[in-house]
Amino acid sequence: MVPPANAAALARQFPDATVAVYPDSGHGVAFQHHREFGELARRFLRR
């Protein structure tokens, strides 16, 4: 979990990267947006 600009820079280094930005979130994003975060994590782990 990094600032959006850092996430974009990292994603450019990894062709299969996925970046998700959750507005008004901090270090507790997994708890603040648990449904969306959980679904994204499940999709990632299924790859």
Backbone as a chain_set.jsonl record, in Angstrom:
{"seq": "MVPPANAAALARQFPDATVAVYPDSGHGVAFQHHREFGELARRFLRR", "coords": {"N": [[0.849, -1.163, 0.0], [0.843, 1.91, -1.112], [1.427, 5.414, -1.994], [-0.6, 6.635, -4.744], [0.96, 7.552, -6.986], [3.392, 6.239, -6.617], [2.517, 3.614, -6.815], [1.755, 3.494, -9.499], [4.256, 3.847, -10.711], [5.565, 1.53, -9.831], [3.917, -0.4, -11.032], [4.513, -0.052, -13.699], [6.873, -1.408, -13.889], [6.239, -4.04, -13.69], [4.733, -6.067, -15.822], [2.309, -7.562, -15.544], [0.982, -6.384, -13.504], [-1.553, -5.141, -11.268], [-3.317, -2.307, -10.362], [-5.07, -0.815, -7.792], [-6.969, 1.845, -6.664], [-8.193, 3.267, -3.821], [-10.29, 5.708, -2.868], [-9.908, 8.197, -0.3], [-8.638, 6.591, 1.624], [-6.501, 5.022, 4.0], [-3.833, 3.458, 5.728], [-5.467, 1.47, 6.606], [-6.917, 0.355, 4.536], [-7.722, -2.232, 3.764], [-9.588, -2.822, 5.647], [-11.304, -0.661, 5.58], [-12.41, -0.812, 3.039], [-13.333, -3.454, 2.749], [-14.88, -5.38, 1.288], [-14.463, -4.838, -1.493], [-11.657, -4.926, -1.554], [-11.177, -7.547, -0.674], [-12.335, -9.063, -2.763], [-10.694, -8.334, -4.923], [-8.258, -9.335, -3.981], [-8.866, -12.081, -3.89], [-9.236, -12.585, -6.656], [-6.636, -12.071, -7.54], [-5.176, -14.084, -6.219], [-6.196, -16.324, -7.437], [-5.02, -16.413, -9.898]], "CA": [[0.0, 0.0, 0.0], [1.705, 3.071, -1.327], [0.729, 6.496, -2.679], [-0.933, 6.273, -6.134], [2.068, 7.793, -7.929], [4.354, 5.146, -6.427], [1.889, 2.399, -7.347], [1.85, 3.56, -10.957], [5.66, 3.617, -11.064], [5.83, 0.103, -9.626], [3.159, -1.172, -12.021], [5.235, 0.006, -14.979], [7.985, -2.362, -13.826], [5.68, -5.394, -13.676], [3.71, -6.069, -16.878], [1.035, -8.165, -15.14], [0.531, -5.729, -12.267], [-2.873, -4.532, -11.166], [-3.32, -1.23, -9.373], [-6.396, -0.395, -7.346], [-6.906, 3.042, -5.823], [-9.393, 3.433, -3.012], [-10.292, 7.09, -2.39], [-10.061, 8.485, 1.135], [-8.191, 5.436, 2.402], [-5.163, 5.089, 4.559], [-3.23, 2.146, 5.934], [-6.515, 0.51, 6.927], [-7.744, 0.167, 3.346], [-8.302, -3.581, 3.738], [-10.737, -2.81, 6.555], [-12.22, 0.387, 5.136], [-13.052, -1.266, 1.785], [-13.09, -4.893, 2.859], [-15.5, -6.194, 0.223], [-13.744, -4.624, -2.748], [-10.295, -5.408, -1.374], [-11.232, -9.007, -0.61], [-12.599, -9.596, -4.103], [-9.478, -8.141, -5.709], [-7.271, -10.286, -3.466], [-9.261, -13.415, -4.36], [-8.918, -12.689, -8.083], [-5.183, -12.149, -7.658], [-4.714, -15.393, -5.756], [-6.663, -17.355, -8.376], [-4.217, -16.385, -11.134]], "C": [[0.894, 1.223, 0.0], [0.887, 4.196, -1.957], [0.481, 6.127, -4.151], [0.209, 6.487, -7.13], [3.115, 6.687, -7.82], [3.8, 3.845, -6.988], [1.989, 2.368, -8.863], [3.278, 3.287, -11.41], [6.023, 2.143, -10.903], [5.149, -0.74, -10.694], [3.841, -1.153, -13.383], [6.383, -1.002, -15.027], [7.519, -3.813, -13.909], [4.515, -5.468, -14.657], [2.35, -6.624, -16.461], [0.45, -7.526, -13.884], [-0.893, -5.196, -12.395], [-2.797, -3.483, -10.075], [-4.762, -0.873, -9.06], [-6.225, 0.787, -6.406], [-8.251, 3.193, -5.129], [-9.377, 4.84, -2.434], [-10.503, 7.182, -0.88], [-9.683, 7.298, 2.009], [-6.785, 5.668, 2.911], [-4.613, 3.685, 4.688], [-4.267, 1.078, 6.269], [-7.412, 0.195, 5.757], [-8.408, -1.206, 3.311], [-9.518, -3.684, 4.646], [-11.777, -1.785, 6.115], [-13.031, -0.05, 3.913], [-12.929, -2.788, 1.698], [-13.704, -5.717, 1.746], [-14.725, -6.078, -1.08], [-12.328, -5.19, -2.674], [-10.257, -6.938, -1.372], [-11.447, -9.628, -1.975], [-11.368, -9.46, -4.986], [-8.399, -9.133, -5.274], [-7.593, -11.707, -3.93], [-8.933, -13.604, -5.838], [-7.417, -12.823, -8.306], [-4.683, -13.544, -7.298], [-5.146, -16.527, -6.678], [-5.814, -17.414, -9.639], [-3.278, -17.549, -11.214]], "O": [[1.593, 1.522, 0.968], [-0.234, 3.96, -2.408], [1.269, 5.385, -4.74], [0.396, 5.668, -8.03], [3.663, 6.251, -8.833], [4.542, 3.057, -7.576], [2.276, 1.322, -9.446], [3.49, 2.571, -12.388], [6.713, 1.576, -11.749], [5.74, -1.691, -11.205], [3.758, -2.123, -14.137], [6.811, -1.399, -16.11], [8.32, -4.711, -14.17], [3.424, -4.984, -14.357], [1.329, -6.184, -16.988], [-0.471, -8.07, -13.276], [-1.359, -4.852, -13.481], [-2.275, -3.74, -8.991], [-5.571, -0.656, -9.962], [-5.431, 0.735, -5.466], [-9.301, 3.24, -5.769], [-8.533, 5.143, -1.591], [-11.184, 6.353, -0.276], [-10.334, 7.032, 3.02], [-5.997, 6.41, 2.325], [-4.892, 2.821, 3.857], [-3.958, -0.112, 6.215], [-8.562, -0.197, 5.955], [-9.551, -1.323, 2.869], [-10.381, -4.537, 4.439], [-12.979, -2.008, 6.256], [-14.201, 0.308, 3.778], [-12.474, -3.329, 0.691], [-13.085, -6.682, 1.297], [-14.374, -7.083, -1.699], [-11.859, -5.845, -3.605], [-9.392, -7.542, -2.006], [-10.804, -10.623, -2.31], [-11.036, -10.386, -5.726], [-7.706, -9.704, -6.115], [-6.694, -12.452, -4.32], [-8.418, -14.649, -6.236], [-6.976, -13.594, -9.157], [-3.853, -14.111, -8.008], [-4.516, -17.584, -6.691], [-5.893, -18.393, -10.381], [-2.533, -17.676, -12.185]]}, "num_chains": 1, "name": "protein.A"}
